[in-house]
Amino acid sequence: MKIIKDALAGTLESSDVMIRIGPSSEPGIRLELESLVKQQFGAAI
C-alpha cells in the first residue's frame, strides 16, 4: 500500500487516542507518541 496523503483518525477528547499517518521519503515505519496523560499512565501507554 502506498500512502499518498496525510490522514487523521480518532479524537483527543477525554484523553483518547488520535492517529496520524502520512507519506514519507524514508523506508520503514516511524512511530511517535505524544500524550496528555503520559505522567499518569507512563509505560502502560
Biopython code that builds the backbone (N, CA, C, O; Angstrom):
import numpy as np
from Bio.PDB.StructureBuilder import StructureBuilder

atoms = [
    (1, "MET", "N", (0.846, -1.166, 0.000)),
    (1, "MET", "CA", (0.000, 0.000, 0.000)),
    (1, "MET", "C", (0.895, 1.234, 0.000)),
    (1, "MET", "O", (1.879, 1.292, 0.738)),
    (2, "LYS", "N", (0.562, 2.197, -0.809)),
    (2, "LYS", "CA", (1.302, 3.448, -0.865)),
    (2, "LYS", "C", (0.449, 4.555, -0.256)),
    (2, "LYS", "O", (-0.683, 4.787, -0.679)),
    (3, "ILE", "N", (1.002, 5.226, 0.732)),
    (3, "ILE", "CA", (0.299, 6.338, 1.374)),
    (3, "ILE", "C", (0.578, 7.593, 0.565)),
    (3, "ILE", "O", (1.735, 7.965, 0.368)),
    (4, "ILE", "N", (-0.484, 8.251, 0.092)),
    (4, "ILE", "CA", (-0.286, 9.408, -0.782)),
    (4, "ILE", "C", (-0.648, 10.743, -0.136)),
    (4, "ILE", "O", (-0.271, 11.796, -0.653)),
    (5, "LYS", "N", (-1.380, 10.719, 0.999)),
    (5, "LYS", "CA", (-1.699, 11.975, 1.679)),
    (5, "LYS", "C", (-1.882, 11.723, 3.170)),
    (5, "LYS", "O", (-2.112, 10.589, 3.592)),
    (6, "ASP", "N", (-1.777, 12.794, 3.971)),
    (6, "ASP", "CA", (-1.966, 12.691, 5.416)),
    (6, "ASP", "C", (-3.411, 12.339, 5.741)),
    (6, "ASP", "O", (-4.334, 12.737, 5.031)),
    (7, "ALA", "N", (-3.596, 11.582, 6.829)),
    (7, "ALA", "CA", (-4.934, 11.235, 7.291)),
    (7, "ALA", "C", (-4.938, 11.200, 8.816)),
    (7, "ALA", "O", (-3.925, 10.882, 9.438)),
    (8, "LEU", "N", (-6.080, 11.527, 9.415)),
    (8, "LEU", "CA", (-6.264, 11.501, 10.864)),
    (8, "LEU", "C", (-7.428, 10.595, 11.218)),
    (8, "LEU", "O", (-8.404, 10.497, 10.475)),
    (9, "ALA", "N", (-7.313, 9.923, 12.381)),
    (9, "ALA", "CA", (-8.409, 9.104, 12.891)),
    (9, "ALA", "C", (-8.405, 9.204, 14.408)),
    (9, "ALA", "O", (-7.340, 9.248, 15.024)),
    (10, "GLY", "N", (-9.567, 9.240, 15.005)),
    (10, "GLY", "CA", (-9.663, 9.278, 16.455)),
    (10, "GLY", "C", (-9.996, 10.653, 16.981)),
    (10, "GLY", "O", (-10.394, 11.551, 16.239)),
    (11, "THR", "N", (-9.821, 10.796, 18.299)),
    (11, "THR", "CA", (-10.154, 12.041, 18.979)),
    (11, "THR", "C", (-9.253, 12.221, 20.186)),
    (11, "THR", "O", (-8.756, 11.242, 20.744)),
    (12, "LEU", "N", (-9.043, 13.447, 20.588)),
    (12, "LEU", "CA", (-8.276, 13.716, 21.805)),
    (12, "LEU", "C", (-9.191, 14.034, 22.982)),
    (12, "LEU", "O", (-8.718, 14.318, 24.083)),
    (13, "GLU", "N", (-10.505, 13.986, 22.746)),
    (13, "GLU", "CA", (-11.456, 14.229, 23.829)),
    (13, "GLU", "C", (-11.322, 13.134, 24.879)),
    (13, "GLU", "O", (-11.112, 11.968, 24.544)),
    (14, "SER", "N", (-11.439, 13.502, 26.117)),
    (14, "SER", "CA", (-11.312, 12.591, 27.266)),
    (14, "SER", "C", (-10.078, 11.698, 27.159)),
    (14, "SER", "O", (-10.121, 10.515, 27.496)),
    (15, "SER", "N", (-8.985, 12.280, 26.687)),
    (15, "SER", "CA", (-7.673, 11.617, 26.628)),
    (15, "SER", "C", (-7.673, 10.342, 25.788)),
    (15, "SER", "O", (-6.920, 9.412, 26.076)),
    (16, "ASP", "N", (-8.504, 10.293, 24.765)),
    (16, "ASP", "CA", (-8.482, 9.167, 23.842)),
    (16, "ASP", "C", (-7.255, 9.282, 22.951)),
    (16, "ASP", "O", (-6.365, 10.093, 23.209)),
    (17, "VAL", "N", (-7.211, 8.481, 21.918)),
    (17, "VAL", "CA", (-6.044, 8.473, 21.028)),
    (17, "VAL", "C", (-6.383, 9.097, 19.681)),
    (17, "VAL", "O", (-7.504, 8.967, 19.189)),
    (18, "MET", "N", (-5.415, 9.769, 19.098)),
    (18, "MET", "CA", (-5.548, 10.266, 17.737)),
    (18, "MET", "C", (-4.371, 9.718, 16.946)),
    (18, "MET", "O", (-3.222, 9.830, 17.373)),
    (19, "ILE", "N", (-4.655, 9.134, 15.806)),
    (19, "ILE", "CA", (-3.642, 8.545, 14.934)),
    (19, "ILE", "C", (-3.492, 9.418, 13.702)),
    (19, "ILE", "O", (-4.485, 9.802, 13.084)),
    (20, "ARG", "N", (-2.256, 9.733, 13.343)),
    (20, "ARG", "CA", (-1.980, 10.469, 12.111)),
    (20, "ARG", "C", (-1.014, 9.642, 11.296)),
    (20, "ARG", "O", (-0.002, 9.166, 11.812)),
    (21, "ILE", "N", (-1.321, 9.470, 10.028)),
    (21, "ILE", "CA", (-0.470, 8.718, 9.123)),
    (21, "ILE", "C", (-0.210, 9.578, 7.895)),
    (21, "ILE", "O", (-1.091, 10.310, 7.445)),
    (22, "GLY", "N", (0.989, 9.488, 7.358)),
    (22, "GLY", "CA", (1.320, 10.306, 6.199)),
    (22, "GLY", "C", (2.466, 9.706, 5.413)),
    (22, "GLY", "O", (3.178, 8.833, 5.909)),
    (23, "PRO", "N", (2.644, 10.172, 4.193)),
    (23, "PRO", "CA", (3.718, 9.664, 3.343)),
    (23, "PRO", "C", (5.090, 10.081, 3.881)),
    (23, "PRO", "O", (5.217, 11.077, 4.594)),
    (24, "SER", "N", (6.103, 9.304, 3.526)),
    (24, "SER", "CA", (7.469, 9.590, 3.951)),
    (24, "SER", "C", (8.427, 9.256, 2.821)),
    (24, "SER", "O", (8.181, 8.341, 2.034)),
    (25, "SER", "N", (9.506, 9.995, 2.746)),
    (25, "SER", "CA", (10.515, 9.704, 1.728)),
    (25, "SER", "C", (11.474, 8.610, 2.196)),
    (25, "SER", "O", (12.264, 8.097, 1.403)),
    (26, "GLU", "N", (11.409, 8.246, 3.493)),
    (26, "GLU", "CA", (12.269, 7.212, 4.052)),
    (26, "GLU", "C", (11.510, 5.890, 4.143)),
    (26, "GLU", "O", (10.304, 5.888, 4.390)),
    (27, "PRO", "N", (12.203, 4.763, 3.945)),
    (27, "PRO", "CA", (11.537, 3.458, 4.063)),
    (27, "PRO", "C", (11.250, 3.115, 5.529)),
    (27, "PRO", "O", (11.865, 3.678, 6.434)),
    (28, "GLY", "N", (10.331, 2.204, 5.750)),
    (28, "GLY", "CA", (10.031, 1.743, 7.099)),
    (28, "GLY", "C", (8.932, 2.534, 7.765)),
    (28, "GLY", "O", (8.240, 3.337, 7.138)),
    (29, "ILE", "N", (8.790, 2.285, 9.058)),
    (29, "ILE", "CA", (7.742, 2.914, 9.862)),
    (29, "ILE", "C", (8.392, 3.696, 10.992)),
    (29, "ILE", "O", (9.268, 3.182, 11.687)),
    (30, "ARG", "N", (7.965, 4.929, 11.173)),
    (30, "ARG", "CA", (8.415, 5.741, 12.306)),
    (30, "ARG", "C", (7.192, 6.030, 13.162)),
    (30, "ARG", "O", (6.170, 6.501, 12.662)),
    (31, "LEU", "N", (7.301, 5.750, 14.436)),
    (31, "LEU", "CA", (6.190, 5.928, 15.360)),
    (31, "LEU", "C", (6.576, 6.966, 16.404)),
    (31, "LEU", "O", (7.620, 6.855, 17.047)),
    (32, "GLU", "N", (5.727, 7.972, 16.566)),
    (32, "GLU", "CA", (5.924, 8.987, 17.600)),
    (32, "GLU", "C", (4.680, 9.007, 18.470)),
    (32, "GLU", "O", (3.559, 8.931, 17.967)),
    (33, "LEU", "N", (4.878, 9.110, 19.762)),
    (33, "LEU", "CA", (3.758, 9.114, 20.693)),
    (33, "LEU", "C", (3.804, 10.378, 21.540)),
    (33, "LEU", "O", (4.816, 10.684, 22.171)),
    (34, "GLU", "N", (2.700, 11.099, 21.543)),
    (34, "GLU", "CA", (2.538, 12.249, 22.422)),
    (34, "GLU", "C", (1.285, 12.007, 23.247)),
    (34, "GLU", "O", (0.270, 11.552, 22.719)),
    (35, "SER", "N", (1.346, 12.304, 24.520)),
    (35, "SER", "CA", (0.207, 12.020, 25.382)),
    (35, "SER", "C", (0.019, 13.098, 26.435)),
    (35, "SER", "O", (0.976, 13.551, 27.063)),
    (36, "LEU", "N", (-1.227, 13.498, 26.616)),
    (36, "LEU", "CA", (-1.562, 14.439, 27.678)),
    (36, "LEU", "C", (-1.587, 13.746, 29.035)),
    (36, "LEU", "O", (-1.507, 14.410, 30.069)),
    (37, "VAL", "N", (-1.697, 12.422, 29.044)),
    (37, "VAL", "CA", (-1.780, 11.666, 30.295)),
    (37, "VAL", "C", (-0.545, 10.785, 30.510)),
    (37, "VAL", "O", (-0.602, 9.804, 31.252)),
    (38, "LYS", "N", (0.558, 11.130, 29.867)),
    (38, "LYS", "CA", (1.784, 10.337, 29.978)),
    (38, "LYS", "C", (2.260, 10.217, 31.426)),
    (38, "LYS", "O", (2.668, 9.136, 31.850)),
    (39, "GLN", "N", (2.214, 11.304, 32.185)),
    (39, "GLN", "CA", (2.656, 11.252, 33.579)),
    (39, "GLN", "C", (1.779, 10.322, 34.409)),
    (39, "GLN", "O", (2.259, 9.686, 35.347)),
    (40, "GLN", "N", (0.515, 10.243, 34.071)),
    (40, "GLN", "CA", (-0.412, 9.415, 34.838)),
    (40, "GLN", "C", (-0.269, 7.937, 34.497)),
    (40, "GLN", "O", (-0.309, 7.093, 35.393)),
    (41, "PHE", "N", (-0.100, 7.606, 33.200)),
    (41, "PHE", "CA", (-0.112, 6.209, 32.778)),
    (41, "PHE", "C", (1.247, 5.678, 32.328)),
    (41, "PHE", "O", (1.436, 4.463, 32.265)),
    (42, "GLY", "N", (2.194, 6.556, 32.016)),
    (42, "GLY", "CA", (3.567, 6.170, 31.698)),
    (42, "GLY", "C", (3.702, 5.029, 30.707)),
    (42, "GLY", "O", (3.157, 5.087, 29.604)),
    (43, "ALA", "N", (4.435, 3.987, 31.103)),
    (43, "ALA", "CA", (4.756, 2.864, 30.216)),
    (43, "ALA", "C", (3.518, 2.085, 29.764)),
    (43, "ALA", "O", (3.571, 1.391, 28.748)),
    (44, "ALA", "N", (2.416, 2.184, 30.492)),
    (44, "ALA", "CA", (1.197, 1.466, 30.112)),
    (44, "ALA", "C", (0.651, 1.950, 28.773)),
    (44, "ALA", "O", (-0.086, 1.231, 28.098)),
    (45, "ILE", "N", (1.016, 3.170, 28.393)),
    (45, "ILE", "CA", (0.564, 3.703, 27.114)),
    (45, "ILE", "C", (1.282, 2.973, 26.017)),
    (45, "ILE", "O", (1.059, 3.256, 24.839)),
]
sb = StructureBuilder()
sb.init_structure("model")
sb.init_model(0)
sb.init_chain("A")
sb.init_seg("    ")
for serial, (resi, resn, name, xyz) in enumerate(atoms, 1):
    if name == "N":
        sb.init_residue(resn, " ", resi, " ")
    sb.init_atom(name, np.array(xyz, "f"), 0.0, 1.0, " ", f" {name:<3s}", serial, name[0])
structure = sb.get_structure()
